[in-house]
């Protein structure tokens, strides 16, 4: 659902609690963009591992094939931002996740990640099973 406001905390129900490190800072004294992307990765991996039926095995896996992020504001050390993730769209072979990093109520970054279901033998995108698709559909915004 494209109309979901990823800058609104109420759009999410999965959050990771993060701690900023001095090593996350750039030469300007704020948290580096790469560190923000890593915070988003933590939330994305938590959602994939705990809320989806996607698995990595000898026959099937899934891969990140696209990631885009909009940086909306700075983060500073020390800090304890939260990273958020949710399912936005479901295709026959892929899903799109909405992501954000929040400093309190303020979104400092928002983004979207596309994950593709992959057949390990052919190395190509493959449709979700009927069971996986049903489980993923239950995660879509209503």
C-alpha positions as CSV (number, residue, x, y, z in Angstrom):
1,X,0.0,0.0,0.0
2,X,1.8,3.1,-1.3
3,X,-0.3,5.6,0.8
4,X,1.0,4.3,4.1
5,X,3.0,7.1,5.8
6,X,6.3,5.6,6.7
7,X,7.2,8.7,8.8
8,X,4.3,8.0,11.1
9,X,5.2,5.6,14.0
10,X,1.6,4.4,14.0
11,X,2.2,2.8,10.6
12,X,4.4,0.1,12.3
13,X,4.0,-2.5,15.0
14,X,7.5,-4.0,14.9
15,X,10.4,-2.0,16.4
16,X,14.0,-2.7,17.4
17,X,15.6,-0.8,20.2
18,X,19.0,0.4,19.1
19,X,22.0,2.0,20.7
20,X,24.2,4.4,18.8
21,X,28.0,4.0,19.1
22,X,30.7,6.6,18.8
23,X,31.9,4.5,15.8
24,X,28.6,5.3,14.0
25,X,29.5,9.0,13.8
26,X,30.8,10.7,10.6
27,X,33.1,13.7,10.3
28,X,30.2,16.1,10.8
29,X,29.5,14.6,14.3
30,X,26.2,13.0,13.4
31,X,25.3,9.3,12.8
32,X,26.6,8.2,9.4
33,X,24.1,7.2,6.7
34,X,25.6,3.7,6.6
35,X,24.9,3.2,10.3
36,X,21.3,4.3,9.7
37,X,21.0,1.6,7.0
38,X,22.4,-1.0,9.4
39,X,19.7,0.0,11.9
40,X,17.1,-0.6,9.2
41,X,18.7,-4.0,8.4
42,X,18.3,-5.0,12.1
43,X,14.5,-4.4,11.9
44,X,14.2,-6.0,8.5
45,X,15.9,-9.2,9.6
46,X,13.8,-9.3,12.8
47,X,10.6,-9.1,10.7
48,X,11.7,-11.7,8.2
49,X,12.8,-14.1,10.9
50,X,9.9,-13.7,13.3
51,X,6.9,-12.8,11.2
52,X,7.3,-14.3,7.8
53,X,7.4,-17.9,6.6
54,X,10.5,-17.2,4.5
55,X,13.4,-19.5,5.1
56,X,16.9,-20.2,3.8
57,X,17.4,-23.8,2.9
58,X,18.9,-26.1,0.2
59,X,16.0,-25.4,-2.2
60,X,14.8,-21.9,-1.4
61,X,16.2,-18.7,-0.1
62,X,15.3,-15.0,-0.3
63,X,17.4,-12.0,-1.2
64,X,17.4,-8.2,-0.9
65,X,17.3,-6.9,-4.5
66,X,16.4,-3.3,-4.0
67,X,16.7,-0.8,-1.2
68,X,16.0,2.9,-1.2
69,X,16.2,5.3,1.7
70,X,15.2,8.9,2.3
71,X,17.3,10.6,5.0
72,X,14.9,13.0,6.8
73,X,17.0,14.2,9.8
74,X,20.1,13.8,11.7
75,X,20.8,11.4,14.6
76,X,23.4,12.2,17.3
77,X,25.4,10.2,19.8
78,X,24.4,9.3,22.5
79,X,21.1,8.0,21.4
80,X,18.7,5.1,21.4
81,X,16.7,5.3,18.2
82,X,14.2,2.6,17.1
83,X,14.1,1.0,13.7
84,X,10.7,-0.2,12.3
85,X,9.6,-2.5,9.6
86,X,6.4,-3.8,8.0
87,X,5.1,-5.5,4.9
88,X,3.8,-3.0,2.3
89,X,3.2,-5.0,-0.8
90,X,3.1,-8.6,-1.9
91,X,3.9,-9.8,-5.4
92,X,3.9,-13.3,-6.8
93,X,7.7,-13.7,-6.2
94,X,8.6,-10.6,-4.2
95,X,7.6,-8.5,-1.2
96,X,8.2,-4.9,-0.4
97,X,8.9,-3.8,3.1
98,X,8.4,-0.3,4.5
99,X,11.1,0.8,7.0
100,X,11.9,3.8,9.2
101,X,14.2,4.9,11.9
102,X,12.7,7.0,14.7
103,X,14.3,9.3,17.3
104,X,11.3,9.5,19.6
105,X,8.3,10.4,17.4
106,X,10.5,11.9,14.7
107,X,11.4,9.8,11.6
108,X,15.0,10.4,10.8
109,X,14.9,8.0,7.8
110,X,12.3,6.1,5.8
111,X,12.8,3.5,3.1
112,X,11.6,0.5,1.2
113,X,13.2,-2.8,0.6
114,X,12.3,-5.4,-2.0
115,X,12.9,-9.0,-1.1
116,X,12.7,-11.8,-3.8
117,X,11.9,-15.5,-3.2
118,X,14.7,-17.5,-4.9
119,X,15.0,-21.0,-6.2
120,X,18.5,-22.0,-5.1
121,X,18.9,-24.6,-7.9
122,X,18.1,-22.3,-10.8
123,X,19.2,-19.0,-9.1
124,X,16.0,-17.4,-10.3
125,X,13.0,-15.7,-8.6
126,X,10.3,-18.2,-7.9
127,X,6.6,-17.8,-6.7
128,X,5.8,-18.1,-3.1
129,X,4.1,-21.3,-2.0
130,X,0.3,-21.1,-1.4
131,X,1.0,-21.5,2.3
132,X,3.7,-18.8,2.4
133,X,1.5,-16.4,0.3
134,X,-1.4,-16.8,2.8
135,X,0.8,-16.1,5.7
136,X,2.3,-13.0,4.0
137,X,-1.1,-11.7,3.0
138,X,-2.1,-11.7,6.7
139,X,0.7,-9.1,7.3
140,X,-0.5,-6.6,4.7
141,X,-1.9,-3.3,5.9
142,X,-5.7,-3.4,6.1
